[in-house]
Amino acid sequence: MTPVHQFCRIGKHAMVGGFSRVSNDIPPYTIGGGYPYKMGGLNLVGLKRRGFSLEIRNELAKAFKITYRMGLHLDEAIIKIEKELILNSEIKHWINFCKTTKRGLIAIGSSSNDKSIEKVLDEVLNK
């Protein structure tokens, strides 16, 4: 019950919640869901269960933070990751996935068009 756009990619070890809608690429090792889709972060529990070492999980967390939390353009984030992180196979996969996106990566948090019911009611009541 989760529609995924025909050209979107979902990275390995990513977890997508049910009844979500996916319109952009979802990076590997992440977790999220909803309508519109909201990135939750890294799928740390899933990675631990799959036997990923603490060192690898920490490097993936750094890559996630650089990509999503530093306010960098994707190209800038990739360069920073390549320069600052240990380039193990998982980080190389993250970089390659990000470099080859055609639809763009899913955004973190809610989109600017996503209005909570509280915001809509506030707008209606204050008119």
Backbone as a ProteinNet text record, in pm:
[ID]
protein_1_A
[PRIMARY]
MTPVHQFCRIGKHAMVGGFSRVSNDIPPYTIGGGYPYKMGGLNLVGLKRRGFSLEIRNELAKAFKITYRMGLHLDEAIIKIEKELILNSEIKHWINFCKTTKRGLIAIGSSSNDKSIEKVLDEVLNK
[TERTIARY]
81.6	0	86.1	208.4	297.6	331.4	271.6	306.5	446.7	521.4	656.5	660.2	703.3	712.7	798.1	762.4	826.1	976.1	1029.5	1172	1248.8	1183.3	1249.2	1328.7	1434.7	1515.1	1507.5	1503.2	1507.6	1636.8	1726	1857	1851.3	1957.8	1962.2	1960.8	1898.7	1883	1800.4	1729	1637.4	1504.4	1435.6	1305.6	1202.2	1100.3	994.4	866.9	806.5	683.9	567.7	475	355.6	266.7	187.5	95.2	167.9	291.2	369.9	355.4	413.7	418.3	560	622.4	762.2	770.2	822.6	833	976.2	1070.3	1212.3	1292.3	1421.4	1506.7	1524.4	1522.3	1543.5	1682	1771.9	1909	1915.9	2023	2041.3	2057.1	2025.7	2048.2	1958.6	1853.1	1768	1632.4	1556	1421.8	1331.7	1208.4	1113.5	977.9	887	754	660.6	537	433.5	391.2	291.6	237.7	218	304.8	422.1	532	623.4	730.1	817.2	848.1	936.9	1051.7	1171.8	1290.9	1305.9	1320.1	1337.5	1482.2	1571.8	1713.6	1770.7	1876.7	1935.5	1855.9	1854.5	1788.9	1885.9	1917.1	2020	1986	1862.3	1822.3	1838.7	1792.8	1806.4	1952.3	2034.6	2176.6	2244.3	2208.8	2266.4	2223.4	2096.3	2045.4	2111.9	2149.5	2214.7	2364.7	2417.3	2556.8	2654.6	2604.4	2694.3	2767.7	2898.7	2978.8	2946.2	2981.5	2960.9	3037.5	3158.1	3239	3167.2	3111.9	3040.1	2914.6	2840.1	2719	2753.5	2864.7	2907.2	2944.2	3013.7	3049.5	2924.8	2829.4	2703.8	2627.2	2631.1	2565	2629.4	2760.3	2830.1	2790.7	2784	2744.1	2601.9	2513	2375	2370.5	2444.3	2445	2499.7	2606.3	2663	2563.3	2498	2403.8	2278.5	2225.6	2094.1	2091.6	2189.5	2177.7	2268.1	2359.6	2454	2412.3	2301.2	2252.5	2335.6	2406.6	2489.8	2411.2	2450.1	2397.9	2450.6	2379.1	2417.5	2559.7	2597.8	2733.8	2838.3	2811.1	2903.6	2911.7	2798.3	2795.2	2876.9	2864.7	2939.6	3089.9	3132.6	3275.1	3323.5	3244.9	3281.9	3291.1	3198.2	3200.3	3325.9	3356.7	3474.4	3603.7	3609.1	3730.8	3743.9	3630.7	3637.3	3610.4	3545.5	3506.7	3593.6	3591.5	3659	3578.6	3643.8	3572.6	3560.6	3484.5	3456.7	3350.7	3316.5	3223.1	3085.2	3041.5	2909.7	2908	3012.9	3020.9	3033.8	3110.8	3121.9	2985.3	2907.6	2773.5	2684.3	2691.6	2614.8	2649.3	2779.3	2824.8	2775.1	2791.9	2749.4	2599.1	2521.7	2376.8	2340.1	2404	2373.9	2417.2	2530.6	2580.9	2493.5	2430.3	2356.6	2206	2160.5	2017	1971.3	1859.9	1801.2	1678.1	1608.1	1487.9	1516.9	1640.2	1674.9	1646.2	1715.2	1694	1569.7	1505.2	1389	1434.6	1352.4	1386.8	1368.7	1436.3	1420.9	1310.8	1237.3	1130.9	1014.7	932.1	813.4	846	773.5	792.5	725.8	763.8	705.2	556.7	511.4	370.4	288.3	355.1	287.8	239.3	109.8	53.5	-18.2	16.2	-54.1	-194.4	-281.3	-419.2	-423.2	-327.6	-322.6	-292.4	-201.1	-166.7	-284	-354.4	-469.4	-579.1	-610.4	-712.3	-674.6	-547.5	-500.9	-519.1	-486.1	-502.2	-649	-737.9	-881	-938.6	-903.2	-958.6	-907.1	-789.3	-730.7	-761	-842.8	-877	-990.8
-119.8	0	126.4	113.6	229.4	252.5	354.8	381	440.2	389.5	437.4	478.1	602.1	648.9	551.7	531.4	426.8	444.7	565	585.4	607.2	592.8	611	487.1	512	402.2	405.2	288.3	275	200.7	267.1	211.3	88.2	9.2	-113.7	-81.4	-168.3	-158.2	-35.6	24.8	133.6	71.5	139.1	91.5	200.3	165.4	259.4	217.1	308.5	279.1	253.5	172	142.4	264.7	263.4	372.6	504.8	496.6	615.1	643.1	751.7	782.8	825.5	759.1	784.4	846.6	968.7	1038.3	1076.2	1049.7	1075.8	955.5	953.7	843.1	844.6	726.4	710.8	651.4	724.9	676.4	544.8	469.6	344.1	370.4	269.2	268.9	365.6	417.7	516.1	458.2	534.3	493.6	616	593.6	703.9	653.6	747.2	710.8	828.9	803.4	905.5	958.2	1045.3	1108.7	1255.5	1344.6	1316.8	1248.1	1186.2	1108.7	1198.5	1151.5	1223.8	1131.7	1177.8	1100.4	1099.4	981.1	969.7	972.2	929.3	921.3	791.1	747	618.4	504.7	393.1	272.7	200.7	263.5	212.1	75.5	54.2	-75.3	-183.7	-156.7	-253.8	-283.1	-178.8	-197.8	-281.8	-255	-332.7	-478.6	-501.9	-638.5	-713.3	-639.1	-700	-718	-678	-703.3	-595	-474.9	-364.1	-322.5	-305.6	-269.6	-128	-98.5	35.7	138.8	104.8	197.2	232.7	133.6	158.7	240.7	206	283	428.3	451.2	588.2	664.5	600.1	665.8	697.2	603.8	629.5	744.8	753.6	865	996.9	998.4	1120.8	1157.1	1056.7	1082.3	1136.7	1080.2	1128.1	1273.9	1305.1	1441.9	1540.7	1503.4	1592.8	1614.2	1507.9	1516.5	1594.9	1572.1	1626	1736.9	1748.4	1842.4	1964.9	1967.9	2078.8	2188.9	2171.1	2273.9	2288.4	2184.1	2187.4	2139.5	2188.5	2133.4	1990.4	1902.5	1761.5	1743.6	1818.1	1806.7	1844.2	1947.9	1990.2	1884.4	1826.9	1723.6	1602.1	1562.5	1446.7	1473	1590.9	1626	1621.2	1675.2	1676	1533.2	1448.4	1309.1	1239.4	1261.1	1197.7	1241.7	1365.4	1418.7	1379.5	1371.7	1361.7	1223.3	1137.2	1008.6	894	785.8	662.8	603.3	583.2	537.9	385.9	332	188.6	160.2	35.4	0.4	63.1	77.4	136.5	285.4	357	500.4	517.8	432.8	439.1	415.2	321.3	295.4	418.7	482.4	604.6	711.7	734.1	836.6	804.6	680.7	642.2	658.6	619.2	633.8	781.7	867.8	1011.6	1072.8	1029.4	1083.6	1044	929.7	877.8	901.3	981.1	1008.2	1089.3	1050.6	1125.4	1203.4	1153.3	1220.3	1306.3	1303.7	1376.6	1291.6	1322.9	1250.1	1302.5	1214.7	1253.7	1358.9	1456.8	1563	1514.8	1581.7	1547.7	1635	1582.8	1660.7	1680.4	1776.5	1801.1	1900.4	1890	1982.2	2114.6	2217.9	2349.3	2350.9	2257.3	2249.7	2169.7	2104.9	2020	2106.4	2122.2	2203.6	2113.5	2131.7	2055.6	2112.2	2032.6	2077	2201.5	2211.2	2329.4	2455.6	2447.3	2562.6	2604.5	2505.2	2536.3	2603	2547.5	2607	2749.1	2766.7	2899.3	2999.8	2959.6	3048.2	3081.8	2984.3	3005.5	3096.4	3070.5	3146	3288.5	3314.7	3448.2	3533.6	3485.8	3563.9	3657.1
0	0	0	-49.7	-59.2	-205.8	-268.6	-408.3	-418.8	-516.5	-543.9	-690.1	-717.8	-855.3	-935.7	-1060.8	-1141.3	-1159.8	-1147.9	-1169	-1039.3	-925.8	-796.3	-758.8	-684	-631.7	-479.7	-420.7	-275.6	-244.3	-170.2	-141.3	-52.5	-59.2	20.4	168.9	243.5	388.3	430.7	336.7	371.7	414.6	505.1	551.3	524.4	447.9	411.2	482.4	556.5	628.1	533.9	579.1	501.6	484.9	381	348.7	328.8	280.2	247.2	98.3	53.6	-89.1	-121.1	-217.5	-250.6	-389.5	-396.4	-524.4	-559.3	-469.2	-493.5	-443.6	-477.6	-434.6	-283.1	-223.9	-79.9	-60.5	5	20.3	97	74	147.7	296.7	375.5	520.4	597.9	537.1	604.2	639.1	715.2	756	746	707	698.4	654.2	636.5	591.1	596.3	560.7	567.7	433	439.6	319.9	348.7	304	222.1	303.9	234.1	296.9	383.7	503.1	593.4	632.8	610.3	644.8	795.8	852.3	997	1039.9	953.1	985.7	935.5	1001.5	964.8	1026.5	959.3	1009	1102.9	1214.7	1305.1	1363	1399.3	1455	1348.7	1228.9	1120.8	1087.2	1086.3	1057.1	1165	1289.8	1400.3	1389.3	1359.9	1346.4	1230.9	1125.9	1009.3	1030	1147.5	1178.9	1137.4	1104.9	1072.3	1199.9	1190.2	1307.6	1353.2	1476.5	1531.5	1449.8	1406.4	1326	1195.7	1127.7	1002.2	1028.3	1133.2	1166.3	1197.2	1265.6	1296.3	1169.5	1077.7	952	868.9	867.9	796.1	860.2	992.6	1062	1022	1009.7	966.3	823.3	736.4	597.4	590.8	671.2	675.9	722.5	828.5	881.7	780.3	711.7	610.4	497.3	455.5	343.6	379.5	500.2	533.8	637.5	722	833.7	824.2	729	722.8	626.7	558	466.5	340.1	302.9	182.8	61.9	-55	-179.4	-189.4	-257.3	-263.4	-315.7	-418.6	-472.6	-367.6	-291.1	-184.6	-74.7	-41.1	62.1	19.6	-105.2	-154.4	-145.9	-185.8	-178.5	-34.4	56.9	199.1	253.9	216.3	259.8	207.5	80	20.1	88.7	133.8	196.7	343	415.8	560.5	619.8	544.8	602.8	553.4	629.4	589.2	473.7	362.5	243	238.7	334.8	333.9	227.6	207.8	99.7	119.5	244.3	270.2	236.8	271.7	239.3	88.2	23.5	-122.3	-186.6	-130.1	-183.2	-163.7	-45.7	-18	-121.9	-143	-237.7	-377.8	-422.2	-556.1	-573.6	-472	-478.7	-495.9	-416	-421.9	-554.8	-606	-732.5	-851	-843.4	-959.1	-951.4	-855	-846.3	-966.9	-1021.7	-1133.1	-1088.3	-988.2	-937.5	-815.8	-767.5	-646.5	-524	-416.5	-291.9	-221.7	-150	-70.1	31	55.7	149.9	292.7	382	522.9	581.3	675.6	738.5	645.7	679.1	597.7	488.5	380.3	269.7	301.4	225.9	249.6	214.8	132.7	95.9	196.2	289.8	388.2	503.6	515	622.1	721.2	846.6	948.5	963.2	1020.6	1041.5	1128.8	1223.5	1310.1	1230	1132.8	1050.8	963.7	906.5	821.6	903.8	1021.4	1105.5	1149.2	1181.6	1222	1109.8	986.7	870.4	848.2	859.4	837.2	946.1	1069.9	1181.4	1189.5	1135	1142	1020.1	928.1	808	834.7
[MASK]
+++++++++++++++++++++++++++++++++++++++++++++++++++++++++++++++++++++++++++++++++++++++++++++++++++++++++++++++++++++++++++++++

